[in-house]
Amino acid sequence: MVSPPDLIGLKDWIYRASSDFEERVAQHSGLTWRERRRFRNEVESLRRTCDGSSHGRAENAVRQLLAAGAARYRAVSSSNQSGGTPEHAVLDFAVFAIWPVVIAPDLHEDWFEAIAKLTSPDIAKLVVHCRLYRISGNPMSPSELLAALSKIRFSSGIVNLMDDLSNPNRGGGALTALAIATEVELPPADRSGKKLAAWVFGGVSAVVGAAGAGVIGNRADAAALDLWDWLIHDSANDGSSGSGSSDFDPFGSDVHGASSNAAGNHGGSLVAMIESIFN
């Protein structure tokens, strides 16, 4: 898997998107001036969030960060090697999507409720875990996050995220703005998680049933839609994938190589906060 960028890389990517936006949006002559203004505001708001200076609603900030992760995944998806199974492909996307929330500084105090709503409570709890490890100076890597995701119920949260990102009045606005700013093919305008999945996974070079086959065109779309069908089926099966469970231990030794004593490194108030969330 190609790893998502660190905070410096994310900021650089967003800054370039912001500075190049006027030039890039001029190539889309079909947009109204209201749409251009809205998309410009989405990119500028995301830049402020990455700087730690966002003053808007927590849900908007988290939604923009999730859209940034999804757009970044789409931009590099041709380099991603999923391992040839639906679960691996979806996990790769999930890591990219939530990584900006993991590394963003100074999020609004209501960010946990926001990401729980936009994805799922299980994913939100895992992001809390990751952010606490960053505070402790012992951050999780993207590969460790992927391993942790595989141990929880994640598929229903990704379905929720796809539905939100497919809605132009929700995450779809930020996603389209970033696609314009970074010269990525625009996501579909339809409010359909399934069609968005075809856009997200259409560029993956190793998708289920086509690993290493160099799928293109309609075959790639069909393989991408197979991933969506797998997601829907898996989320309907109590939202659990493989060995996934809602009993994930945020301070267990099986994910980050740290014992449960690691919780003590975060200070009393933080431990009390995380315990109140998980209990």
C-alpha positions, 0 to 999 in steps of 0.5 A: 500500500502507498502510505498516506502523507504525514502532516507536513505532506498533507499541509503541502498538498492542501496548500498547493490545492489552495494556491492552484485552485483558481487556475484549475477551476477555470478549466471547468466552464460549466460551473456557476459562480456560486459553485466556484465560490463554494468549492473555493471556500471548501478548500480554504476551510480545509487549509485552516483546519490543517493549520489548527485554526478552524473555527467552524462546526466540528462536523464540517471540519471532520467531513473535509478531512475525510474528503481530503483522505478520499481524494488523496487515495483516488489520486494515488490509487493507480499505485495502490496494490490492495492484495487482491481481496475486497477487504484489503482494498477497502482497508487501504481506502479506509486508512487514507480516508481517516488518516487526516483526522488522525494527524490533524492538530487542534480539532474542535472539541466535538470532533469525536461525535462528528466522526462517529456520525460520519463513519461509525462509533467503532472507527471513531474510538480507534481514531481517538486511540491513534490521536492519543498515541500521537500525543504520547510521542509514540504515534501509530504508522499507517500500516499499524492503523490498517492492522487495527482497522482489520480487528474492528467492525469497519465496513458499515462505517465505510458505507456511511462515509461513502454515502456522505461523500456522494452527497454534494450537499455534504462531503461531496462538496469538499470531495469535488472541490479537492478533485478540481484543485488537484486535477483528479477526475471529478466524482459522480454527481449522483447521490449514490454510494455505489457510484462513488465506490466505482470512482474511488476504486476504479483506479486501483490496479489490484482489485478483487478478481483482477490482481495484476491483470491490468484491468481498465475501462468497464472491467475496472468499473465492474471490479470496483462495484464488486467491492461495493457489493462486498461492503454492503454484504459485510456491513449487513452481517452485523457490520463485522469483517473477518475477525473484526469485533467491537471489543477492540482494546485501544491499549492492547499489545496486539496492534501497537506493540505496547502493553495496556500500561501505555494508557498511563503515559497520556496523563490522568485527564486523557485517560479519564476521557478515553475511559469514559468513551470506551466504557 
